[in-house]
Amino acid sequence: MSSYVRGKDVESGKWVYVLSPRAVLNDSFASLSLKRKLESGRSPDEVPEGVIVGRVAVADKETQQDALVAAAEASRIWRGVPLTTRFDGWMDLLRATILEHGDELVRLLTLEGHPLELAKWEISGMRELTRRETTDYLRGQLWQEFSVDGRRNIVRRQADGVVCITPPANAPLVSALLGTMCIPGGNAAVVRAPRTAPYGVTYALRHLIAPILDEIGAPPGLLNIVCGHPGPMLDAWVNSPHVDDIMYFGDVPSGLKLEGRCVAAGKKPILELAGNDVVLVWKDADLDRAADALAESFYGSGQLCMIPNQAVVHPDVADELIARVVERAKALRPGYPDEEGVLLSPVLRHDKFNQFLADAEERGATIVTGGHGMQIDGTRDSSGFFLEPTVLRIDGLRDARASDVVKHETFFPLLPVVVPEPTDDETLLDSFVDFVDTNLYGLRNSLWAQDEHVIDRFVAETVKGGLLKVNDSHIAFTAPLPSHGGTGLTGGVFGEANYPVLRTTHIQGVSIVANGSPRSSREKEEGRDAHS
């Protein structure tokens, strides 16, 4: 796969080779040695079948710079194209493409190492993004028109211009697809394919998204795809006069640092950082369904930003709920990503997992299940690629955030269940809502309860989060609600729910008088007085 700039494939002679997840799990040393040899330009004696998925060109500086220039040129044309083409036409074709090529996208995600069941869930999010309910909502936000006192008044959202997108290494393909939703807002896009996982991004955008743009007559350069190191590329974007917005998916320290640089350079930062989501479980909750939702914490071995990261459970039902979550955690198994029923992914940094556990135990937490590494066959082994789904019990809500496992996102299959001190229900409900609103992060938060008073207070008073769920799967997508975005450390100073087509545009008012002078409100009032 080549770079893609100005509607053309561009080669550089330098490549990143992408390994099959099966090959890495079967023999990581041999696979990585082969990858290094190929990328250094040496010819190996043999390339075993099925080890290499493909290769992606590394864009040189000239290609990266040309992508920005091409995007700036294209954006000036594209922003003037009617919404019937650049929004309605785009969304209709994107909807059809996702439906037609859903299985192909799932396969690409498994090649990125995503378990099959998780990949299907990810593509379900793209389907919800293109449903009529979502597109109707977004279309209404982009253009509204009113007739006032002889004036044609319009409130619309205008494109920011050039949007640069750097998706994360853990979910590059779907994040890149989400990022390209800036295009129907009138923007041009430059997408960085991560060197660690460039194939899915490059293939999907080049072979599925670019043809949509060709079909609706978009100018060349509206979508550009380049693979390269994040540091130098981000530096170039921040310093470029062609760039208007930077959409960054990644860790909190790097994201907040980039936010400051963007503001100083006069660019809009759009951040998708960590989650650390909270699930509240009240005493009248459907415990089986709540346990199912909490088991989503272990999907992808916890290496997703929008899964449950912690639960706060009413003391009356804590023991029973924990038992049900443990039962579900023990039923999950590791395996190859393309196997049916597999939901756990390999985890590279077991040392940080062990640090979280040690800190929690030192502060009084109890490991209820899990806590160890394991091999792909489920055998407990500290040197295995996988981690056992782990449930912690933490007694006491007041000091729960003294443990790093509660205070911060962990990115492991590690679920702390916090059981508050017994007290009256109204005081307990106060503490539940306050706990969510004092979270440093704010992606998704959810509640399991039947009591309408409890539900009403949660919905009315919870300000943290881009999405709130009540009695529903924590991770499920549903139109027209946003799939990403949030407050606090999740989205930075400007964080909110993220519809890219809205976040990469800005509100503008327009007033048009067709003929003659419009009457002012004062003149209208005086006219009424004269005839009364």
C-alpha positions as CSV (number, residue, x, y, z in Angstrom):
1,M,0.0,0.0,0.0
2,S,1.3,3.4,-1.0
3,S,0.8,6.9,0.4
4,Y,-2.3,8.5,-1.1
5,V,-1.9,12.2,-2.0
6,R,-3.9,14.4,-4.5
7,G,-5.9,11.3,-5.5
8,K,-2.7,9.4,-6.5
9,D,-0.7,6.6,-5.0
10,V,2.8,7.7,-4.0
11,E,5.7,5.4,-3.2
12,S,8.8,6.2,-1.3
13,G,10.9,3.0,-1.5
14,K,10.7,2.6,2.3
15,W,8.2,0.2,3.8
16,V,6.6,-0.9,7.1
17,Y,5.8,-4.6,7.0
18,V,2.7,-5.8,8.9
19,L,2.8,-9.1,10.7
20,S,-0.1,-11.6,11.0
21,P,-1.3,-11.7,14.7
22,R,-1.3,-15.5,14.5
23,A,2.3,-15.5,13.5
24,V,3.3,-13.2,16.4
25,L,1.4,-15.3,18.9
26,N,2.9,-18.5,17.6
27,D,6.5,-17.3,17.4
28,S,7.1,-13.6,18.2
29,F,10.9,-13.7,18.0
30,A,11.0,-15.2,14.5
31,S,8.2,-12.9,13.3
32,L,9.7,-9.7,14.6
33,S,13.2,-10.7,13.4
34,L,11.7,-11.2,9.9
35,K,10.0,-7.8,10.1
36,R,13.2,-6.0,11.1
37,K,15.2,-7.7,8.3
38,L,12.6,-6.7,5.7
39,E,12.4,-3.1,6.9
40,S,16.2,-2.7,6.9
41,G,16.2,-3.7,3.2
42,R,17.8,-7.1,3.7
43,S,16.4,-10.0,1.8
44,P,15.6,-13.0,4.1
45,D,16.3,-16.5,2.9
46,E,12.6,-17.3,3.2
47,V,9.3,-15.6,4.0
48,P,7.0,-18.2,5.4
49,E,3.4,-18.1,4.1
50,G,0.9,-16.2,6.2
51,V,3.5,-14.3,8.3
52,I,3.3,-11.0,6.4
53,V,-0.1,-9.4,6.0
54,G,1.2,-6.6,3.7
55,R,3.4,-3.6,3.6
56,V,2.7,0.2,3.7
57,A,5.0,2.9,2.3
58,V,6.6,5.3,4.8
59,A,5.9,8.8,3.5
60,D,9.0,11.1,3.1
61,K,8.9,14.7,4.3
62,E,8.1,16.0,0.8
63,T,5.1,13.7,0.5
64,Q,3.9,14.7,4.0
65,Q,4.2,18.4,3.1
66,D,2.5,18.0,-0.2
67,A,-0.4,16.2,1.5
68,L,-1.0,19.4,3.6
69,V,-0.8,21.7,0.6
70,A,-3.2,19.4,-1.4
71,A,-5.7,19.3,1.4
72,A,-5.6,23.1,1.7
73,E,-6.3,23.5,-2.0
74,A,-9.1,20.9,-2.0
75,S,-10.8,22.4,1.1
76,R,-11.2,25.8,-0.6
77,I,-13.2,24.1,-3.3
78,W,-15.1,21.5,-1.2
79,R,-16.5,23.9,1.4
80,G,-18.6,25.6,-1.3
81,V,-20.1,22.4,-2.6
82,P,-23.8,22.1,-1.6
83,L,-24.8,20.0,1.4
84,T,-26.9,17.8,-0.9
85,T,-23.6,16.5,-2.4
86,R,-21.0,16.8,0.3
87,F,-23.2,15.6,3.2
88,D,-26.3,13.8,1.8
89,G,-24.3,12.1,-1.0
90,W,-21.4,11.2,1.2
91,M,-23.6,9.7,4.0
92,D,-25.7,7.7,1.5
93,L,-22.7,6.1,-0.1
94,L,-20.9,5.6,3.2
95,R,-23.9,3.8,4.6
96,A,-24.0,1.5,1.6
97,T,-20.3,0.9,1.7
98,I,-20.3,-0.1,5.4
99,L,-23.2,-2.5,4.7
100,E,-21.5,-4.0,1.6
101,H,-18.0,-4.3,3.0
102,G,-18.8,-4.9,6.7
103,D,-17.2,-8.4,6.6
104,E,-14.1,-7.0,4.9
105,L,-13.7,-4.4,7.6
106,V,-14.1,-7.0,10.3
107,R,-11.3,-9.0,8.7
108,L,-9.1,-6.0,8.6
109,L,-9.7,-5.4,12.3
110,T,-8.7,-9.0,13.2
111,L,-5.5,-8.4,11.2
112,E,-4.9,-5.5,13.6
113,G,-5.2,-8.0,16.4
114,H,-8.8,-7.2,17.5
115,P,-10.8,-10.3,18.6
116,L,-13.5,-11.2,16.1
117,E,-16.4,-10.4,18.4
118,L,-14.9,-7.1,19.3
119,A,-14.4,-6.3,15.6
120,K,-18.0,-6.9,14.9
121,W,-19.0,-4.5,17.7
122,E,-16.7,-1.8,16.3
123,I,-18.3,-2.0,12.9
124,S,-21.7,-1.9,14.5
125,G,-20.7,1.6,15.7
126,M,-20.0,2.7,12.1
127,R,-23.5,1.4,11.1
128,E,-25.1,3.5,13.8
129,L,-23.1,6.5,12.7
130,T,-24.7,6.3,9.3
131,R,-28.3,5.5,10.3
132,R,-31.0,8.0,9.3
133,E,-31.5,9.1,12.8
134,T,-27.9,10.2,13.1
135,T,-27.6,11.8,9.7
136,D,-30.9,13.7,10.2
137,Y,-29.7,15.1,13.4
138,L,-26.3,16.1,12.0
139,R,-27.8,17.6,8.9
140,G,-30.1,19.8,11.0
141,Q,-27.1,21.1,13.0
142,L,-25.3,22.0,9.8
143,W,-28.0,24.3,8.3
144,Q,-31.1,25.9,9.7
145,E,-33.0,28.7,7.9
146,F,-35.6,31.2,9.2
147,S,-37.7,34.0,7.6
148,V,-37.6,37.0,10.0
149,D,-38.8,40.6,9.1
150,G,-38.2,40.2,5.4
151,R,-34.8,38.6,5.9
152,R,-33.6,35.2,5.0
153,N,-31.7,34.3,8.2
154,I,-29.4,31.2,8.3
155,V,-27.6,29.6,11.1
156,R,-25.0,27.2,9.7
157,R,-21.8,25.5,10.5
158,Q,-18.9,26.3,8.2
159,A,-15.8,24.1,7.7
160,D,-12.7,24.8,9.6
161,G,-10.5,23.8,6.6
162,V,-7.8,21.2,6.9
163,V,-8.2,18.5,9.6
164,C,-5.2,16.3,10.5
165,I,-6.0,13.0,12.2
166,T,-3.7,10.8,14.1
167,P,-5.5,7.6,15.2
168,P,-4.3,5.4,18.1
169,A,-2.2,2.3,17.8
170,N,-4.8,0.2,19.6
171,A,-7.8,1.1,17.3
172,P,-6.4,2.8,14.2
173,L,-8.9,1.7,11.6
174,V,-12.2,2.6,13.2
175,S,-10.7,5.8,14.7
176,A,-9.5,6.9,11.2
177,L,-13.0,6.1,9.8
178,L,-14.5,8.2,12.5
179,G,-12.1,11.1,11.8
180,T,-13.0,11.2,8.1
181,M,-16.5,12.3,9.2
182,C,-15.0,15.8,9.1
183,I,-15.2,15.6,5.3
184,P,-19.0,16.0,4.9
185,G,-18.7,19.2,7.0
186,G,-16.7,20.7,4.2
187,N,-13.2,19.9,5.4
188,A,-10.2,18.2,3.8
189,A,-8.4,15.4,5.8
190,V,-4.8,14.3,6.2
191,V,-4.7,10.9,8.0
192,R,-1.6,9.5,9.6
193,A,-1.5,5.7,9.4
194,P,0.4,4.6,12.6
195,R,3.7,2.9,11.8
196,T,2.8,0.2,14.4
197,A,-0.5,-0.7,12.6
198,P,-0.8,1.1,9.2
199,Y,-2.4,-1.5,7.0
200,G,-6.0,-1.4,8.0
201,V,-6.1,2.4,8.0
202,T,-4.4,2.7,4.6
203,Y,-6.4,-0.1,2.9
204,A,-9.8,1.0,4.2
205,L,-9.4,4.7,3.4
206,R,-7.8,4.0,0.0
207,H,-10.1,1.3,-1.2
208,L,-13.4,2.1,0.5
209,I,-13.5,5.8,1.4
210,A,-11.6,7.3,-1.6
211,P,-14.0,5.7,-4.1
212,I,-16.9,7.5,-2.4
213,L,-15.2,10.8,-2.9
214,D,-14.5,10.0,-6.5
215,E,-18.2,9.1,-7.1
216,I,-19.5,12.4,-5.7
217,G,-17.0,14.4,-7.6
218,A,-14.8,15.6,-4.8
219,P,-11.6,17.4,-5.7
220,P,-8.3,15.5,-5.5
221,G,-6.5,16.0,-2.3
222,L,-9.6,16.0,-0.1
223,L,-8.4,12.8,1.5
224,N,-4.7,12.1,2.0
225,I,-3.1,9.1,3.8
226,V,0.5,9.1,5.0
227,C,2.4,6.8,7.2
228,G,5.2,8.1,9.5
229,H,6.5,8.7,13.0
230,P,4.0,10.6,15.1
231,G,6.5,13.1,16.7
232,P,7.9,14.7,13.5
233,M,4.5,14.6,11.8
234,L,2.7,16.3,14.7
235,D,5.4,19.0,14.8
236,A,4.9,19.6,11.1
237,W,1.1,19.9,11.5
238,V,1.4,22.3,14.5
239,N,3.8,24.5,12.6
240,S,2.0,24.4,9.2
241,P,0.0,27.4,8.0
242,H,-2.2,25.0,6.1
243,V,-3.6,23.1,9.1
244,D,-6.7,24.3,11.0
245,D,-7.6,21.3,13.3
246,I,-5.7,18.4,14.8
247,M,-7.7,15.4,15.9
248,Y,-5.5,13.4,18.3
249,F,-6.3,9.9,19.8
250,G,-3.8,8.9,22.5
251,D,-2.6,9.1,26.1
252,V,-3.5,12.0,28.4
253,P,0.0,13.6,29.0
254,S,0.8,13.7,25.3
255,G,-2.7,14.9,24.4
256,L,-2.7,17.8,26.9
257,K,0.7,18.9,25.8
258,L,-0.4,18.9,22.2
259,E,-3.6,20.8,23.2
260,G,-1.4,23.6,24.6
261,R,0.8,23.7,21.5
262,C,-2.3,23.8,19.2
263,V,-3.8,26.8,21.1
264,A,-0.6,28.6,21.0
265,A,-0.3,28.0,17.2
266,G,-4.0,29.1,16.6
267,K,-5.3,25.6,15.8
268,K,-8.2,23.7,17.2
269,P,-7.3,20.6,19.2
270,I,-9.8,17.8,19.2
271,L,-8.8,15.2,21.7
272,E,-9.8,11.6,22.3
273,L,-7.8,10.5,25.3
274,A,-8.5,8.1,28.2
275,G,-11.8,7.0,29.6
276,N,-11.9,5.6,33.2
277,D,-15.7,5.1,32.9
278,V,-17.9,4.5,36.0
279,V,-20.8,2.1,36.3
280,L,-23.2,2.7,39.2
281,V,-25.4,-0.2,40.4
282,W,-28.3,0.5,42.7
283,K,-30.0,-2.0,45.0
284,D,-32.9,-2.6,42.7
285,A,-30.9,-3.2,39.6
286,D,-31.3,-6.2,37.3
287,L,-28.1,-7.9,38.6
288,D,-27.7,-10.3,35.7
289,R,-27.9,-7.6,33.1
290,A,-25.7,-5.3,35.2
291,A,-23.1,-8.1,35.5
292,D,-23.2,-8.6,31.7
293,A,-22.4,-4.9,31.3
294,L,-19.6,-5.0,33.8
295,A,-18.1,-8.0,32.0
296,E,-17.6,-5.7,29.0
297,S,-14.7,-4.3,31.1
298,F,-12.6,-7.2,29.9
299,Y,-13.4,-6.9,26.2
300,G,-10.1,-6.5,24.3
301,S,-8.4,-7.2,27.6
302,G,-9.5,-3.7,28.8
303,Q,-7.5,-2.0,26.1
304,L,-10.4,0.2,25.0
305,C,-11.3,3.7,26.2
306,M,-15.1,3.3,26.4
307,I,-15.4,0.2,28.5
308,P,-16.4,0.1,32.2
309,N,-13.3,0.8,34.3
310,Q,-14.9,0.7,37.7
311,A,-18.1,-0.1,39.4
312,V,-19.7,1.5,42.5
313,V,-22.3,-0.9,43.9
314,H,-25.0,-0.5,46.6
315,P,-23.8,-2.4,49.7
316,D,-27.1,-4.4,49.8
317,V,-26.3,-6.2,46.5
318,A,-22.5,-6.0,46.3
319,D,-21.8,-9.6,47.3
320,E,-24.3,-11.0,44.9
321,L,-23.2,-8.8,42.0
322,I,-19.5,-9.5,42.5
323,A,-20.2,-13.2,42.4
324,R,-22.0,-12.9,39.0
325,V,-19.2,-10.7,37.5
326,V,-16.6,-13.2,38.7
327,E,-18.6,-16.0,37.0
328,R,-18.6,-14.1,33.7
329,A,-14.9,-13.2,34.0
330,K,-13.9,-16.8,34.5
331,A,-15.8,-17.8,31.4
332,L,-13.7,-15.5,29.1
333,R,-10.8,-17.2,27.2
334,P,-7.8,-16.1,25.2
335,G,-7.3,-17.1,21.6
336,Y,-6.4,-16.0,18.1
337,P,-8.2,-12.9,17.1
338,D,-10.0,-14.5,14.1
339,E,-11.5,-17.3,16.3
340,E,-15.2,-17.2,17.1
341,G,-16.0,-16.3,20.7
342,V,-12.6,-14.8,21.7
343,L,-12.8,-11.5,23.5
344,L,-9.4,-11.2,25.1
345,S,-6.4,-9.6,23.4
346,P,-2.7,-9.9,24.2
347,V,-1.3,-7.4,26.7
348,L,2.3,-6.2,26.3
349,R,3.0,-4.4,29.6
350,H,2.3,-6.8,32.4
351,D,4.6,-4.8,34.7
352,K,2.2,-1.9,34.9
353,F,-0.7,-4.3,35.6
354,N,1.2,-5.8,38.5
355,Q,2.0,-2.3,39.8
356,F,-1.7,-1.4,39.8
357,L,-2.5,-4.6,41.7
358,A,0.2,-4.1,44.2
359,D,-0.8,-0.5,44.9
360,A,-4.5,-1.6,45.3
361,E,-3.7,-4.5,47.6
362,E,-1.4,-2.3,49.7
363,R,-4.4,0.0,50.3
364,G,-6.7,-2.8,51.3
365,A,-8.2,-4.1,48.1
366,T,-9.0,-7.8,47.7
367,I,-8.3,-9.7,44.5
368,V,-11.5,-11.7,44.0
369,T,-10.4,-13.5,40.8
370,G,-7.6,-13.3,38.3
371,G,-4.4,-11.4,38.9
372,H,-2.0,-13.5,36.7
373,G,-0.6,-13.8,33.2
374,M,-1.6,-16.7,31.0
375,Q,-0.8,-18.4,27.7
376,I,-3.0,-18.6,24.7
377,D,-4.4,-21.9,25.9
378,G,-5.4,-20.4,29.2
379,T,-2.6,-21.9,31.2
380,R,-1.5,-19.6,34.0
381,D,2.0,-18.3,33.1
382,S,3.6,-14.9,34.1
383,S,5.4,-14.8,30.8
384,G,2.3,-15.4,28.7
385,F,0.9,-12.9,26.2
386,F,-2.5,-12.6,28.0
387,L,-3.8,-11.5,31.4
388,E,-6.5,-13.2,33.4
389,P,-9.7,-11.0,33.7
390,T,-9.3,-9.6,37.2
391,V,-11.9,-8.4,39.7
392,L,-10.9,-6.3,42.8
393,R,-13.1,-5.5,45.7
394,I,-12.5,-2.1,47.4
395,D,-14.5,-1.4,50.5
396,G,-15.3,2.3,51.2
397,L,-16.1,4.9,48.6
398,R,-14.7,7.9,50.5
399,D,-11.0,6.9,50.0
400,A,-11.4,4.7,46.9
401,R,-9.5,7.1,44.6
402,A,-6.4,6.8,46.8
403,S,-5.8,3.7,44.7
404,D,-4.5,4.4,41.2
405,V,-6.7,1.6,39.9
406,V,-9.7,3.7,40.7
407,K,-8.3,7.2,40.1
408,H,-6.9,6.5,36.6
409,E,-7.7,4.5,33.5
410,T,-5.7,1.2,33.7
411,F,-6.0,-0.2,30.1
412,F,-6.0,-3.8,31.5
413,P,-8.6,-6.5,32.1
414,L,-8.9,-5.2,35.6
415,L,-12.2,-4.2,37.2
416,P,-12.3,-2.6,40.7
417,V,-15.7,-2.9,42.4
418,V,-16.1,-0.2,45.0
419,V,-18.6,-1.0,47.9
420,P,-19.5,2.2,49.8
421,E,-19.9,2.4,53.5
422,P,-23.5,1.6,54.6
423,T,-25.7,4.6,55.1
424,D,-29.2,5.8,54.3
425,D,-30.1,5.7,50.6
426,E,-30.4,9.4,50.0
427,T,-26.9,10.1,51.4
428,L,-25.7,7.1,49.4
429,L,-27.2,8.5,46.2
430,D,-25.6,11.9,46.8
431,S,-22.2,10.1,47.1
432,F,-22.9,8.1,43.9
433,V,-23.6,11.2,41.8
434,D,-20.8,13.1,43.4
435,F,-18.3,10.3,42.7
436,V,-19.1,10.4,39.0
437,D,-18.9,14.2,38.8
438,T,-15.6,14.4,40.6
439,N,-14.0,11.9,38.2
440,L,-10.9,13.4,36.5
441,Y,-12.2,11.8,33.3
442,G,-15.5,11.9,31.4
443,L,-16.1,9.6,28.5
444,R,-19.1,7.3,29.3
445,N,-20.9,6.7,32.6
446,S,-23.8,4.4,33.3
447,L,-26.4,3.5,35.9
448,W,-28.3,0.3,36.7
449,A,-31.5,1.0,38.7
450,Q,-35.3,0.8,38.5
451,D,-36.2,3.6,41.0
452,E,-37.3,6.6,38.9
453,H,-36.0,9.0,41.5
454,V,-32.5,7.5,41.3
455,I,-32.6,7.6,37.5
456,D,-33.8,11.1,37.4
457,R,-31.1,12.4,39.7
458,F,-28.4,10.6,37.8
459,V,-29.6,12.0,34.5
460,A,-30.2,15.5,35.8
461,E,-27.1,16.0,37.9
462,T,-24.3,14.1,36.1
463,V,-22.3,16.6,34.1
464,K,-19.2,14.6,33.5
465,G,-19.2,12.5,30.4
466,G,-19.9,12.6,26.7
467,L,-22.5,9.9,27.0
468,L,-24.7,8.6,29.8
469,K,-26.3,5.1,29.7
470,V,-29.2,3.8,32.0
471,N,-30.0,0.1,32.1
472,D,-28.1,-0.6,28.9
473,S,-24.9,-2.1,27.7
474,H,-22.1,0.3,28.6
475,I,-20.4,-0.1,25.2
476,A,-23.4,-0.4,22.9
477,F,-23.7,2.1,20.1
478,T,-27.2,3.6,19.4
479,A,-28.2,6.3,17.0
480,P,-28.1,9.3,17.0
481,L,-26.0,9.4,20.2
482,P,-22.2,10.0,19.8
483,S,-19.8,7.2,20.1
484,H,-16.8,9.2,21.2
485,G,-15.8,12.4,23.0
486,G,-16.0,13.5,26.6
487,T,-15.1,16.0,29.3
488,G,-12.2,16.3,31.8
489,L,-9.0,14.5,30.9
490,T,-10.9,12.6,28.3
491,G,-11.3,15.5,25.9
492,G,-9.2,18.3,27.4
493,V,-10.3,21.9,28.1
494,F,-12.6,21.9,25.1
495,G,-13.9,18.4,25.5
496,E,-17.4,17.3,24.8
497,A,-19.2,14.5,22.9
498,N,-17.5,14.2,19.5
499,Y,-19.4,14.3,16.3
500,P,-16.4,15.0,14.0
501,V,-18.6,16.8,11.4
502,L,-19.6,19.2,14.1
503,R,-16.4,19.5,16.1
504,T,-14.4,20.4,12.9
505,T,-16.9,23.2,11.9
506,H,-17.9,26.5,13.5
507,I,-21.2,28.3,13.8
508,Q,-21.8,31.2,11.5
509,G,-24.9,33.4,11.1
510,V,-26.0,34.8,7.7
511,S,-28.7,37.3,6.9
512,I,-29.9,38.0,3.3
513,V,-32.2,40.6,2.1
514,A,-33.4,39.9,-1.4
515,N,-35.0,43.3,-2.4
516,G,-35.5,46.6,-0.7
517,S,-34.8,47.4,2.9
518,P,-36.2,45.1,5.5
519,R,-38.3,46.5,8.3
520,S,-36.8,46.6,11.7
521,S,-38.6,45.3,14.7
522,R,-39.1,48.8,15.9
523,E,-40.7,49.8,12.6
524,K,-43.0,46.8,12.7
525,E,-44.1,47.8,16.2
526,E,-44.8,51.4,15.2
527,G,-46.8,50.1,12.2
528,R,-48.9,48.0,14.5
529,D,-49.5,51.0,16.8
530,A,-50.6,53.2,13.9
531,H,-53.3,50.6,12.8
532,S,-54.6,49.8,16.3
